[in-house]
Amino acid sequence: MTTPSDLNKLSAEAREGIGALRSRVIRRANGALPYDYIVPSGVYEEQWDWDAFFVGLHLISVDRADGIYLKNWCLNFLGHTEPDGQTPGGIRPWAGRDARLYHIKPLMGQAAFYASLALGDFGWIEPVWNKMASCVTYRERMMSDRETGLVK
């Protein structure tokens, strides 16, 4: 029978093991990525949309100060957002936009919210609001099927 003590021990061991991986997912600002950023694993140098978003959420669950990485995720992507709102799904430090991922998934608003909540600061959003709104609505405006209204 598993006891609360056993569960606490397992939880502590898991946090310790996962915590050791933290240094493998954080990168310093580099080239086309002007803010420190998150990668999905130690072998990557690119900032990806889904991967970094979920790693960022995990980091915040351990230490709210790590909300800076999710904020930086937003700012790095917004730095590569086109006037129409098209935002790449990946950014390479040495080459910028990664053409393999056409448009960031609809995560920008959630990332900004969770980063701001963790950091206790929503003020950084105002200067980038128009670009962020354009990014968030891009899929609906540019990728919706006229007949069904579904986003492709």
C-alpha positions as CSV (number, residue, x, y, z in Angstrom):
1,M,0.0,0.0,0.0
2,T,1.3,3.4,-1.0
3,T,1.4,5.8,1.9
4,P,1.5,9.7,1.9
5,S,5.1,9.4,2.9
6,D,5.9,7.2,-0.1
7,L,4.2,9.7,-2.4
8,N,6.1,12.7,-0.9
9,K,9.4,10.8,-1.3
10,L,8.5,10.0,-5.0
11,S,7.5,13.6,-5.6
12,A,10.8,14.9,-4.1
13,E,12.8,12.4,-6.2
14,A,11.0,13.4,-9.4
15,R,11.4,17.1,-8.7
16,E,15.1,16.6,-8.1
17,G,15.6,14.6,-11.3
18,I,13.6,17.0,-13.4
19,G,15.3,20.0,-11.7
20,A,18.7,18.7,-12.8
21,L,17.5,19.0,-16.4
22,R,16.7,22.8,-16.0
23,S,20.1,23.9,-17.2
24,R,19.7,21.9,-20.4
25,V,16.6,23.8,-21.5
26,I,17.7,27.4,-21.0
27,R,19.8,29.2,-23.5
28,R,21.4,32.7,-23.4
29,A,20.3,35.3,-25.9
30,N,22.0,34.5,-29.2
31,G,21.8,36.0,-32.7
32,A,18.2,36.3,-33.9
33,L,17.0,35.5,-30.3
34,P,17.7,38.7,-28.4
35,Y,16.3,37.4,-25.1
36,D,17.3,34.4,-23.0
37,Y,15.1,31.5,-24.2
38,I,13.9,27.9,-23.7
39,V,14.6,24.9,-25.8
40,P,12.9,21.5,-25.6
41,S,16.1,19.6,-24.9
42,G,19.9,20.0,-24.5
43,V,20.6,19.3,-28.2
44,Y,18.5,22.1,-29.6
45,E,19.5,25.7,-30.2
46,E,16.2,26.8,-31.8
47,Q,13.3,28.3,-30.0
48,W,10.1,26.3,-30.9
49,D,6.5,27.3,-30.3
50,W,4.8,24.4,-28.5
51,D,7.9,22.9,-26.9
52,A,9.2,26.0,-25.3
53,F,5.7,27.0,-24.2
54,F,5.2,23.8,-22.2
55,V,8.7,23.8,-20.8
56,G,8.1,27.4,-19.7
57,L,4.9,26.4,-17.9
58,H,6.8,23.7,-16.1
59,L,9.5,26.1,-15.1
60,I,6.9,28.5,-13.6
61,S,5.4,25.7,-11.6
62,V,8.7,25.2,-9.9
63,D,9.8,28.9,-9.6
64,R,7.6,31.8,-10.5
65,A,10.7,33.9,-11.3
66,D,11.2,31.7,-14.3
67,G,8.2,33.4,-15.8
68,I,10.9,35.5,-17.4
69,Y,11.6,32.8,-19.9
70,L,7.9,32.6,-21.0
71,K,7.9,36.4,-21.3
72,N,11.1,36.2,-23.4
73,W,9.4,33.5,-25.5
74,C,6.8,36.1,-26.4
75,L,9.2,38.9,-27.0
76,N,11.5,36.7,-29.2
77,F,8.5,35.6,-31.3
78,L,7.1,39.1,-31.5
79,G,10.4,40.3,-32.8
80,H,9.9,38.1,-35.8
81,T,6.2,38.9,-36.3
82,E,5.3,40.3,-39.7
83,P,3.0,43.4,-40.1
84,D,0.0,41.1,-40.9
85,G,0.6,39.1,-37.8
86,Q,2.3,36.0,-39.3
87,T,4.7,34.7,-36.7
88,P,7.1,31.8,-37.3
89,G,6.7,28.6,-35.2
90,G,10.4,28.4,-34.7
91,I,13.4,30.7,-34.6
92,R,17.0,29.7,-35.3
93,P,19.7,31.9,-33.6
94,W,21.9,31.8,-36.7
95,A,19.1,32.3,-39.3
96,G,16.0,33.8,-37.8
97,R,12.6,32.5,-39.0
98,D,12.4,28.8,-39.5
99,A,10.4,28.2,-42.7
100,R,9.5,24.7,-41.6
101,L,6.9,26.0,-39.2
102,Y,4.7,28.5,-41.0
103,H,2.8,30.2,-38.2
104,I,3.0,30.0,-34.4
105,K,0.3,28.0,-32.8
106,P,-2.4,30.0,-30.9
107,L,-0.3,30.2,-27.7
108,M,0.8,33.8,-27.6
109,G,-2.0,35.1,-25.4
110,Q,-1.7,32.2,-23.0
111,A,2.1,32.6,-22.7
112,A,1.7,36.3,-22.0
113,F,-0.9,35.7,-19.4
114,Y,1.0,33.0,-17.5
115,A,4.3,34.9,-17.7
116,S,2.7,38.0,-16.4
117,L,0.8,36.2,-13.6
118,A,4.0,34.5,-12.5
119,L,6.0,37.7,-12.6
120,G,3.3,39.9,-11.1
121,D,3.8,42.2,-14.0
122,F,1.5,42.8,-17.0
123,G,3.0,46.2,-17.9
124,W,5.5,44.7,-20.5
125,I,2.5,43.8,-22.7
126,E,1.4,47.4,-23.5
127,P,4.3,48.3,-25.7
128,V,3.9,45.1,-27.8
129,W,0.1,44.9,-27.6
130,N,-0.7,45.7,-31.3
131,K,1.8,43.2,-32.6
132,M,0.6,40.6,-30.1
133,A,-3.0,41.1,-31.1
134,S,-2.1,40.8,-34.7
135,C,-0.3,37.5,-34.0
136,V,-3.1,36.1,-32.0
137,T,-5.8,36.9,-34.6
138,Y,-3.7,35.9,-37.6
139,R,-4.9,32.4,-37.9
140,E,-8.5,33.4,-37.7
141,R,-8.1,36.2,-40.2
142,M,-5.8,34.5,-42.7
143,M,-6.3,30.7,-42.3
144,S,-10.1,30.3,-41.7
145,D,-12.2,28.2,-44.1
146,R,-14.9,30.5,-45.6
147,E,-17.5,27.8,-45.8
148,T,-17.1,26.3,-42.3
149,G,-15.4,29.1,-40.3
150,L,-12.9,26.5,-39.0
151,V,-9.3,27.5,-38.8
152,K,-6.9,25.4,-40.9
